[in-house]
Amino acid sequence: IDASKKIQNQDKHLAELLMNHDVAIIFVANKWDLIEGKHTNIQKEVAEEIYSSFPFLTWAPIIFVSAKTGQHTKKIFKKINEINKIKNIQIPQDVLDEFIIKATKKHKPTAGKGIMRPTILDFEQIKTNPPVFMMRIKPKDNISSNYLKYLENLLRKELKIKGTKLWITVKK
């Protein structure tokens, strides 16, 4: 994206297309050399603007570059390699078991429908590239989409999963 301008509709359209596919995403904020009056918080402010324009992509890292001057352009390929490793991560089952215990103690599962709190029977990784996790719940249980989003955000934070989509599927 052009860091010297406001987010364009074309940028948003491209982001939506990317979200519909299982691809890694990195924001490359180009033309960083054109930003005037740079102060200590300017990167943070631009990042906040990007993430507020793309709230569904807050897991995508941002690299501030200048193609004209070459500033930070080498970081792009370093980040691509880093995210490729993350996309293909295989998390050990004991780590996932510990994660789901900790997550449910911190915030108990909430029902999608009804009043009965769902019971999580199992949580495992079933695929890589991108990482896909499967949660098994009791046959009559329902789990809220908000709780799945909570687990996704916590997975990203605890296991440092960034730059790639991840999925949590539910099986009864």
Wavefront OBJ file of the C-alpha trace (Angstrom):
o trace
v 0.000 0.000 0.000
v 1.052 3.595 -0.511
v 2.004 4.882 2.942
v 1.892 8.487 1.752
v -1.850 8.315 0.977
v -5.051 7.258 2.674
v -6.145 3.642 2.229
v -7.823 3.298 -1.164
v -10.897 1.244 -2.106
v -8.635 -0.771 -4.393
v -6.504 -1.724 -1.362
v -9.618 -2.886 0.480
v -10.833 -4.866 -2.528
v -7.458 -6.589 -2.872
v -7.463 -7.447 0.836
v -10.912 -9.024 0.505
v -9.706 -11.131 -2.427
v -6.709 -12.296 -0.405
v -8.908 -13.175 2.569
v -10.958 -15.493 0.368
v -7.873 -17.605 -0.298
v -5.516 -19.429 2.039
v -2.578 -17.105 1.545
v -0.198 -15.374 3.882
v -0.477 -11.604 4.010
v 2.113 -8.929 4.719
v 1.342 -5.237 4.462
v 4.179 -3.490 2.656
v 3.751 0.214 3.311
v 5.747 1.703 0.452
v 6.851 5.307 -0.134
v 7.923 5.659 3.485
v 10.489 8.202 2.265
v 7.629 10.575 1.372
v 6.224 10.719 4.909
v 6.887 14.190 6.214
v 7.312 15.237 9.795
v 8.265 11.760 10.965
v 8.118 11.521 14.724
v 8.560 8.639 17.113
v 4.934 7.479 16.946
v 4.357 7.850 13.195
v 4.798 4.129 12.413
v 2.390 3.271 15.208
v -0.146 5.803 13.912
v 0.096 4.523 10.323
v -0.178 0.919 11.570
v -3.306 1.839 13.546
v -4.801 3.430 10.420
v -4.019 0.313 8.365
v -5.491 -2.040 10.956
v -8.580 0.123 11.421
v -9.127 -0.030 7.653
v -8.548 -3.800 7.671
v -9.826 -4.991 11.081
v -9.947 -8.594 9.833
v -6.193 -8.495 9.100
v -4.720 -7.374 12.395
v -2.610 -10.549 12.320
v -0.777 -9.400 9.167
v 2.580 -7.755 9.897
v 3.470 -4.370 8.410
v 6.830 -3.491 6.880
v 7.573 0.165 6.157
v 9.731 0.484 3.037
v 10.840 2.812 0.290
v 11.247 1.108 -3.062
v 12.892 4.295 -4.350
v 15.653 4.407 -1.728
v 15.720 0.681 -0.930
v 15.046 1.404 2.752
v 13.976 -1.817 4.542
v 13.217 -3.659 1.287
v 15.397 -6.606 2.352
v 13.080 -7.092 5.326
v 10.326 -8.197 2.946
v 12.007 -11.471 1.994
v 13.082 -12.110 5.575
v 9.433 -11.705 6.652
v 8.220 -13.949 3.805
v 10.552 -16.730 4.997
v 9.472 -16.224 8.603
v 5.780 -16.437 7.736
v 6.323 -19.456 5.497
v 7.701 -21.291 8.533
v 4.716 -20.179 10.601
v 2.251 -21.345 7.918
v 3.791 -24.791 8.070
v 4.098 -25.035 11.847
v 3.024 -28.290 13.448
v 2.148 -27.685 17.080
v 2.678 -30.658 19.386
v -0.487 -32.099 20.907
v 0.737 -31.600 24.475
v 1.162 -27.865 23.767
v -2.384 -27.701 22.365
v -3.748 -29.634 25.356
v -2.106 -27.151 27.717
v -3.335 -24.249 25.583
v -7.005 -25.321 25.604
v -6.963 -25.959 29.371
v -5.491 -22.533 29.997
v -7.896 -20.858 27.529
v -11.020 -22.455 29.030
v -9.928 -21.595 32.574
v -9.394 -17.990 31.559
v -12.712 -17.781 29.701
v -15.249 -20.591 29.795
v -16.773 -21.676 26.460
v -19.976 -19.900 25.521
v -22.916 -21.407 23.711
v -23.862 -20.395 20.199
v -27.493 -21.378 20.785
v -29.249 -22.330 23.964
v -28.131 -21.869 27.524
v -25.989 -24.954 28.113
v -22.274 -24.219 28.214
v -20.543 -26.395 25.581
v -18.002 -28.995 26.592
v -14.758 -29.136 24.614
v -13.734 -32.773 24.290
v -10.622 -32.363 22.188
v -8.553 -29.737 20.384
v -5.999 -30.760 17.768
v -4.196 -29.478 14.703
v -5.326 -31.294 11.570
v -3.519 -29.390 8.808
v -0.749 -26.940 8.022
v -0.378 -24.276 5.336
v -2.436 -22.597 6.740
v -2.785 -24.057 10.226
v -6.178 -25.692 10.784
v -7.365 -26.813 14.207
v -10.315 -29.020 15.029
v -12.326 -28.761 18.198
v -14.602 -31.630 19.146
v -17.639 -30.844 21.284
v -20.544 -32.934 22.539
v -23.196 -33.783 19.897
v -25.905 -31.500 21.312
v -23.580 -28.606 22.158
v -23.145 -25.399 20.191
v -20.247 -23.009 20.543
v -20.400 -19.289 19.791
v -18.428 -17.759 16.944
v -17.174 -15.154 19.430
v -15.594 -17.905 21.500
v -13.888 -19.311 18.399
v -12.541 -15.810 17.654
v -11.293 -15.605 21.250
v -9.443 -18.913 20.786
v -8.000 -17.756 17.460
v -6.702 -14.532 18.979
v -5.273 -16.375 21.960
v -3.598 -18.967 19.689
v -1.999 -16.166 17.712
v -0.780 -14.455 20.865
v 0.410 -17.513 22.806
v 1.966 -19.404 19.875
v 3.100 -16.325 17.922
v 1.123 -17.168 14.784
v 1.165 -14.121 12.533
v 1.031 -13.387 8.839
v -1.186 -16.341 7.990
v -4.799 -17.251 8.301
v -5.691 -19.966 10.715
v -8.883 -21.919 11.007
v -10.693 -23.521 13.895
v -13.298 -26.048 12.807
v -15.872 -27.582 15.129
v -16.910 -31.199 15.008
v -19.720 -32.658 17.090
l 1 2 3 4 5 6 7 8 9 10 11 12 13 14 15 16 17 18 19 20 21 22 23 24 25 26 27 28 29 30 31 32 33 34 35 36 37 38 39 40 41 42 43 44 45 46 47 48 49 50 51 52 53 54 55 56 57 58 59 60 61 62 63 64 65 66 67 68 69 70 71 72 73 74 75 76 77 78 79 80 81 82 83 84 85 86 87 88 89 90 91 92 93 94 95 96 97 98 99 100 101 102 103 104 105 106 107 108 109 110 111 112 113 114 115 116 117 118 119 120 121 122 123 124 125 126 127 128 129 130 131 132 133 134 135 136 137 138 139 140 141 142 143 144 145 146 147 148 149 150 151 152 153 154 155 156 157 158 159 160 161 162 163 164 165 166 167 168 169 170 171 172
